[in-house]
Amino acid sequence: MKNLIIISLLVVMGCSTKPAPKDVVFDFIAAVRNSDTTRVVQILDIDTYVKGRMGAMSPADSATILAAYRDSTMQALLGEGEVRDRWTKWQIVVNKEIKQDTLAEVEVSFIDRMRGFQLYTKIQLEKQGDGTWRIIRFR
């Protein structure tokens, strides 16, 4: 009976946890490679991502540029986009995850074997109110 209770608790705890930041990064890479618009939109906090790339400007200018950057970012990630094209051709290695409160960074290496080129970067995520993680910055 004790074993049944322990197993039940482990199953409940395992089912109730949200994906870790590293798992979200794996999902994001797969969504981009598969050109899965729905998954990309669910995982990427596009407004926070775009605002992080914009400089200081007036509210009117920022609204216009936000919309334009939002569209260009999604076009780069999906279909024939340059980011998607690169991610489907290059080897991607997801490394260490570092969490601090509501922010996390996941180390990722993008490797172009044809040219012998490697890009090392960190994808940043922010914890949402419901306990899920969303990407707020990537390169």
Secondary structure as GFF3:
##gff-version 3
##sequence-region A 1 139
A	DSSP	alpha_helix	2	16	.	.	.	ID=ss1
A	DSSP	alpha_helix	21	33	.	.	.	ID=ss2
A	DSSP	alpha_helix	37	43	.	.	.	ID=ss3
A	DSSP	alpha_helix	46	53	.	.	.	ID=ss4
A	DSSP	alpha_helix	59	77	.	.	.	ID=ss5
A	DSSP	alpha_helix	82	89	.	.	.	ID=ss6
A	DSSP	beta_strand	91	100	.	.	.	ID=ss7
A	DSSP	beta_strand	103	112	.	.	.	ID=ss8
A	DSSP	beta_strand	117	127	.	.	.	ID=ss9
A	DSSP	beta_strand	133	137	.	.	.	ID=ss10
###
